């Protein structure tokens, strides 16, 4: 079994009930569902922060899309929408 540690947190009663219903529907423990939710939240936010850092580094290097690049992307996506 993987190593783990205990984390205590407070939830408002409504969220706790939602977690209980979800864990029952999934046939999983509340701890499993909460840990999975936290894993996904942390992964998503780490990814977003890294992407922002990359974008800021590009901006610091003055690497910007040209007006033509932007127009091509807008044209590509607006053509698909019709």
Residue, then its C-alpha position, 0 to 999 in steps of 0.5 A: x500500500x502506498x505511503x500516506x499521511x492524515x490531513x484534517x480539513x473542515x467542510x461545510x455541511x452541504x459539501x460534506x453531504x455531497x461528498x458522502x453521496x458521491x462516495x456512496x454512488x462510486x462505492x468508494x470511501x470519502x477519503x478516496x474521493x476527497x484525495x482524488x479531488x485534491x490530486x486533480x485540483x493540484x495537478x490542474x493548478x500546477x499545469x496552469x501555473x507552469x503554462x503562465x510561467x512559460x507565457x511570461x517568459x515568452x513575453x519577456x523575450x518579446x515573443x508575441x503572435x503577429x497580427x497575421x498569426x492572430x487573424x489566421x487562428x481567428x479565421x480557422x476557428x470562425x470558419x469551423x463554427x459556420 
